[in-house]
Amino acid sequence: MQAAPPQPLLSLAQRAAEISRKARAANTLRAYASDWADFSSWCAGRSLPSLPAETETIILYLTECSSRIKASTLARRVATISQAHQSQGMESLTHRSAIRLFLRALRREKAEQGSFERRKRAILGHELRAMLLAIPPSILGIRDKALLLAGYLGAFRRSELVGLDVEDLEVVDFGLIVHLRRSKTDPEGHGEKKGIPKSTEEGVCPVRALLLWLNTAGIKHGPIFRPVTRSGQICAERLSDRAVARAVKRYAAAALLDPAQLAGHSLRSGLATAAALAGKSEWAIMQQTGHKSVTTVRRYIRDGNLFRDNAANDLI
């Protein structure tokens, strides 16, 4: 019988496992957990083993999924199943050529069908104004106005927005400097700064909106954005990133926009698209959004430039 590892080594192993978990963003871990739950449930419903899974099982699963999810998600599902096998000391799926070839064929099929990723659309400036006008002057409304304005003009990812603490804000003459401790493109937590300028128009000033929320809520430290109960009580915990999407959809509907077309990401993509429409440079847009890839940010620039200097403008 193999002797149990000494306690110091056991503690080190537990610490190593904790560090490994932190190597992936929380949203990625949630996606992996959701993927594995879907696959294991699918297998259970057909009396097939999920661990270890036969190559034929995975191919049948991918075939069934291909009609309802996009190619990038199919690839992530395979990576999730592979990780589950490796974590149990089993063979990685990446060594199974049949799965690699089938996934490649699915990608090709989707491309030939002309399928493309339908992203939730961006919110433009005039639409955000309409949404702000629909916000009631309640404690929840004060929070949501700050949330929408900061999310839009700061071009934050949802996780970044709800992850902000009071200690991350620095008020300066021109607006706010936000010290972003960690982001999707900065997993090691080197940190970066983002500027949110003041507006001379009080109703759309993100700095005034944020400070009003903090003062009204009496928040001096810790999470900036927190849940508000129906009775108007402010909770101590941090707001979930899903609450950002709910706020966007709530005020989009109130402003007679289609909430089904919008999500939390519509704030971030809205800033990038509106900035491109206003003629801002790629560098300036990437500075605000935090994108590291020019290819990614150019998707928003193309959307913003569809009607700017359009060849069909003013021809009739």
BELUR-V830002 format. One line per field, one symbol per residue. psi: psi as a letter, one per 30 degrees, with the letter a starting at -180 (. if undefined). burial: I if it has 9 or more other C-alpha atoms within 8 Angstrom, else O. Layout:
BEGIN
psi = ???
burial = ???
END
This chain:
BEGIN
psi = kkkkkleeeeeeeeeeeeeeeffkleeeeeeeeeeeeeeeeeeefghkkfjlkleeeeeeeeeefffflleeeeeeeeeeeeeeeefgglkkfffjeeeeeeeeeeeeeeeffgkljjlkllklefeeeeeeffklhleeeeeeeeeeeeeeffhkleeeeffkleffkjklefbkkkjjeklegiffhfllkkkjllkfjefgjeeeeeeeeeeefhjflakeklkklfggkklflkklfffeeeeeeefeefggljffflaeffeefeeeeeeeegglleeeeeeefgkfkeeeffeeeeefgegkhkffkhf.
burial = OOOOOOOOOIOOOOOOOOOOOOOIIOOOIOOIOOIIOOIIOIIIOOOIIIOOIOIOIIIOIIOOIIOOOOIOOIIIIIIIIIIIIIOOOOOIIOOIOOIIOIIOOIIOOIIOOOOOOOOIIIIIOOIIIIIIOIIOOOIIIIIIIIIIIIIIIIIIIIOIIIOIIIOIIIOOOOIIIIIIIIIOOIIOOOIOOIIIIIIOOOOIIIIIIIOIIIOOOOIOOOIIIIIIOOOOOIOOOIIOIOOIIIIIIIIIIIIOOOIOOIIIIIIIIIIIIIIIIOOIOIOOIIIIIOIOOIOOIIOIIIOIIOOOOOOOOOOO
END
